[in-house]
Amino acid sequence: MKKYLLAIRNIFVSPELYFSRVKSGFSLLIFYSICANFSSSLIPFYFKEQGLSLASIILMYMLFATIGVLFIPFFKIFSVRTSFIASFLIFSSALASLAFLPSSISFYVYAVLLGFNLILFWLPLNYLFFLKSSKETNGIDSSLYMVAPGLIAMVLPLFGAAVANYFGYVWLFGLAALLYLFPILFVYKKIPKEKVCTLPFWEGVRNFKGLKTISMFEGALQYFSGIVLVVYALLFLKTNLEVGYYLSYLGLLGFAIGMLLSRYSDKTHKRKSYIFVLFAMMSLSIFILPSVKESTHWFIAIGLFSTIYTISSPLRLAVSLDVRAADMTFWKMREFFLNLGRAVTLLLTVILFTYQQYFMVFALFGVIALAYPFLVSYKLKEIN
């Protein structure tokens, strides 16, 4: 145990040791996390205040997942620096639309723009971040990628909520639009001009054998945690400051344990045993959530789920990285199937939210969580 705690301590004491392989991608991820946690985490509550139903808010996220599915196959060559510059301009434009356009228009503008950034931002970011990862480091790199931004989420959602509460949403989204422009200078100076080609789409699909359904399930669970639960929580949360406290509370959970577990799984390469235990616990916690009727009990229940989800996140990504080379074709196929899983399950969620069948929503994602480790065990025989 001591040596694993020492490994985590070294991330902070000697960051160059760990960040040398991921520093450009990590810096861009942190830039994005600062901007997104400051403003984007409050967007569901903003649209609720504008009179949209919870089902309509989820529909917006379903739309940009669908745009990813429709357009990813047509992207064959990625100019990394150009993609990042375009993506931050798009992020800025999306937030500006929320600040200055009527919500009935910005609803669609935001969804469409963010849909294209699933391609222009996340594919190059994933490629850069994991370019020098190996089977011996996939778990800890995945932790840095998926858990470290949670440190930012401890503070910035509450800060953003305070800005919205005291100055209004125009100031919140306007400031966020400006913040998204600052990373462009970093991209221009630090990201090399590089063009990366991918395999033709259907050849990429064939090479992604074994990971298609796994990625769909993972994409569904990502949006359950990041979208469905946040929107459902609006039944309990009545002010933007309450939303800020709630999101900051979620950002606090699971960081150190996730880093420790991923580091240990890198040493042993025995990821399946952790996945079975964690997903059994996650499925149970999901089925508990719809039975909670009071806000205090909700915070306790969601804390349990979020801790388990955060701990399992790096392992889910590491499993895919263990069995495929992390080139741009891999990330393109992964993003396609992640968004296919998101779009399908969010469509079902929209229907169920429309008729207020909330238990069926949780049952859907609870079954997915329960089935996930069995799917990994069946599809990926090479994983211990």
N, C-alpha and C positions, 0 to 999 in steps of 0.2 A: 504493500500500500504506500509505503514511504516514497519509493522511487517514482510512482505515478503522480503523487502530489508534487514531487520535485520537478517532474516534466511539465506540469501545468504552471508551476511557479516560474520556470525558465521562459515560458512564453512572455511573461511580463518583465522578468529581470533581464533576459537577453533576447529581445524580440527579433533581432537580426537573424538569429539562429533559425527561427521558425518562419519568419516572414520573407526570407530571401527568395524562396520559391514562389511566393504568392503576392509579393508586395504591390505590384501594379493593380492586380485584380482586387486585392484586399482594400487598397486605398479607394478605388472606385465604388466598391461595395459600401464602405463607410460613408462616402459622400452621399450615395443614394439613400442610405439608411437614415442619415441626419435629415435630409429633405422630406423623405416619406413619413417618418415618424412624427415630424413636426406638424404635418398638415394632412397627408392622405389618410391617416388612421381615423380622422374625424369626418371623413366624407360621408359614410353611411348616416351618421347623426345629422349632418347638414341636410341631406336629402329628405330625411324623415321630417325635419323642421319645415321643409318646403312643401310638405303634404304628401310625399310619395309613400306608398305602402311598403311594408317590408319585402313583399314579393317583388315589387318593382325594383327595389334597390339590388336585390340578388340578381334580377334580370340584367342589370347593367354589367355586372361582373361576368355573367354568362355570355354577354355579347362580346366582350373583349377576349375571352377564351376562345369563342367561335371564330373571331377574326384571326387569331393565331393559327387555328386548324386550317382555315381556308387559304392563308397566304404563305405559311412556312414552306410548302412544297415548291414554290416558285423562286425561292432564294437559293441560288447555287454558288455564288461568289460573295464573300464578305470582305469588305475593306474595313479592317478593325478600327482604325482611327476615325474614319468617316462615319462609321456606324455609331460610335460613341458620341461624337459631336452632334449628329442628327438626333440621337435618342435624348440627350439632355435638352436640346431645343424643343423636342416634342413634349417632354415632361413639363418644361416651362410653359409651353402653349396650353397644355391640358389644364394646369392649375390656373393660368390666366383666364381660361374660358369659364372656370367656376367663379372667379372673382368678378368678371365683367359681363357675362352673358346671363340671360334668364335661365333658371334651372331647367325649364322644359327643353331648352336647346343644349345647354352645357352637359346635360345627362348623356346625350348621344355623342357630342363632341369628345367628351372625356373617355367614353367607352371605346370609340374608334381609335383615338390617338394612343391610348394605353394598349390596345390590341396590337398595334404595329410595334410598340416598344417591347412586347414579348419577344420579338424577333431581333430588333435593332440593338437592344440593350442586353438582354439576358443571354443570348447566344454568344456574343463576343466576350461577355464577362465570364461566363462559365469556362469558355475556352482559355482565357488568360489565367484565370485563377488556378485551374487544375492542370495547366500545361506541363508542369514538372512534378506532378504528384506520382506516387508509386503505390504498389500494394501495401508497402510498409508504412505509408503515411496517409492513406485515403481517409481513415477514420478521423485523425486529428485535423487534417485539412478540411474535411467536411464539417467538423465542429466549428472551426474558425469561420467557415462560410455561413453556417446556418444558425449558430448559437451566439457568436460574438456580437452581432448586431443587436441582440437582446439587451446588451448593456446600455445601448443608446435608447432603447425602448423603455428603459426605467425612468427616463427624465423627460424626453422631448414630447411625448403625447400630452403630458400634463402642462408643459410650457405652451404648446400649441393651443390647448383648450383654454388656458388663461388669456392668450391673445384674442381668441374668438369671443370669449366671454366679455372682455373689457373693451375691445376695439371693433369687434365684428368680423364676419367671415371674409369681407372684402380685403381687410388688412391681412388676415391669416393666409388666404390663398395668393394674394398679391406678393407678400413677402416670400412665400414658398416658390412662386414663379421666378423671383429674382435669385433665390438660393440655388435653384437648379442650373443657373447659368455659370456659377463659379467653377464647377468641375471642368468646364470646357477648356480653361487655361491649363489645367493639369493634363488633360488629354492631349492637347496640342504639344506640350513640352515633353511628356513622359511616354506616351504611347507611340510606338513606331508605326510607320506606314507599312502595313502588311496586308496582303490579299490572301485569303484562305479559301480554297476551293472545297466543295463537298461532292460526294458521289451523287449521281442522279437519284431522285427521290425513291423510286421503287427498289433500286439496288440497295439504298440505305435501309429501307424497311426490311429487306431480306437479311441484311447483316445485323439487324437489331433483334434477331430471333432470341426468344426467351425473356426479353425485357418489355415487350409491348404491353401485355396485360398488367405486369407489375408496375410499369410507369403510369398507366391509366389509374390504377388503384392509388398510387402515391399522389398523383395530381388531385384526385378526389379528396384525399385526406388533407392535403395542403390547404385547399380552399374551404374545407369544413372548419379547420382551425382558424384560418385567416379571414374568412368572409362570413360563413354561415353562423358561426358562434358569435361573432361581433354583431351581426345584424339581429340575431335572436336576442342578444343581451339588451337590445334597445327596448324590449318589453319591460326590463327592470330599471334601466338607467334613464333618468328624466332630464338631466342637464348636461351640457358639454363638459363641465368640470367633473361630473361623475364618470363620464366616458373617459376623460383623461386619466383619472385615478385608476379606473379599471384597466386600461391599456398599460399603464406604467406598472401596475401590479402584475400583469401577465409577463411583462418584460423582465421582471425580477426573478422569475422562477426557472429553475433547471439548468442555469449556466454552468456552474462548477461541476455538477454531477455529469452533465452531458460531455464535458471535456474529459473527465476522468474515465468514463466508460468507453469513449471512443479511443482514447489512448491505449487502454487495456486491450480492446478488441484488435487494434493494430498489432500489438505484441503477440497475441494468441491466434489471430485470424479466425477465431471461433465466433462468428457474428450471429449464426442462426439461433443459438441458445438464448442470447440476449433478445433477439427479435421475437421469439415465441413468448417469452415471459412478458416483455413490454407490451406486445400487442394484445395479449390476453387481458392484461390490466387496462390497456387503453379502451378495448371494447367494453369492458365492464363499466368503466367510468363514463363512457358515452351513453350507455343505457340508463345510468343513474340520472343524467342531466335533465331529461324532460320531466322527471318526477319532482324536481325542485320548484317550489312556488314562492319562496321568499328570497329577497335580495341577499341577505346575509348567508343563507345556506347556498345560494348560487355562487357566491365568491369562494366558498370552501370547495364546492364540487368542481368549479371551473379551474381552481388552483390545482386540484388533483389531476384532472385531465391534462392541463397545460404542462405540468411537470413531466408527466409520462411522455407526452407528445414531443416536448423539447429534447428529452433524453434520447428518444428514438430517431429523431430527425437525421443526425449525422450517420447513423447506422444504415438507414434506408438508402441514402445517397452512396455510402461506401460500398454497399452490396453491388450496385450497378457498376461502379468504377472498378471493382475487383475483377469483373468478367469481360470488360470491353476496354479497348484503348480510347482514351478521352480526347479524341480528335473532334474537329468541327462537325463531321457527319454524325458522330455519336450524340453531340449536344443538340443538333438539329432534330434527330429522330426522337430523342428524349423529350424535347420541348413539344414536339408534335403530339406525342401520346400523352404527356402530362395534360395538355390542354384539351385533348379529346376526352379524357376522363373527367376533367373539370366541367366541360361544356355539357356532357351527358348528365352528370349527377346534379349540376346546378339547374338544368332544365326540369328535372324531376323535383328538385327542391322548390323551384318557383311554383310549380303546380300544387305541391303539398302546402306551401305557405299561403297560397291563395285561398285554400279551403281550411286553413289553420289546423292542418293535420301534423302537428309538430312532432308527436311521438314517432310517426312514420319516417320523418326526416332523420331522427336520431337512430332509428332502427336500421335505415339504409346504410348510414355511415358506420354504425356499430358492426354490422355484418361484414362490411368491407374491411374494417380493422381486424376482425376475427379471422377472415379468410386470407389476409395478406401473408402471414408467415408460412401458411401451408402452400400458398402459391409460390413463394420464394423457394421453399424446400423442393417442390415438384419441378419447377422450371430450371433452377440453377443447382445442378447436382455438384458442381465444382466448389461451391461454397461450403465450408466446414460448419 
